[in-house]
């Protein structure tokens, strides 16, 4: 299945069969959070949520709302589409 995700710079096609969308989202959040030197606890505190909720999202075990995903993208200073993009 191919998903089309709209981003600030245009649409991105995402192959949802290669990896579960939640897992891809979680891996991208983890990668971007770590690249910015943010611990899960500190990242979670920005949103008033528990660290275990962030952990669940990063593991693909939780299904965050669109609002939470947008807030994460804003905090990580990336377009929301970047959180769903496929990375090697």
Steps between C-alpha positions, in 0.01 A plus 500: 500500500627847414406795720529856376606734781484874450792702621603863493713432193251279317361149509706198597405144400549257788506122443298370794570134417872529573441578865204561722420871492506526880844341516633733231353800682654386828842435350505843338395674821771312693766578237416871488466530878838336557663711228396804703640351821161479670429229754152345491420652840590853392319459167186370675500787750468750212155356432389418852493129420666205669836369378346154463252638246788636290674163537188322378476727197867448418458121522192511276283367782291817541283674243539874561240753390565726205525789747782329692682412177476863385627624837794258479581621147488861617728426797744313276482783245411275207197478272253236617569301182860449618369294790345253253782498244698185431866515606770239462 
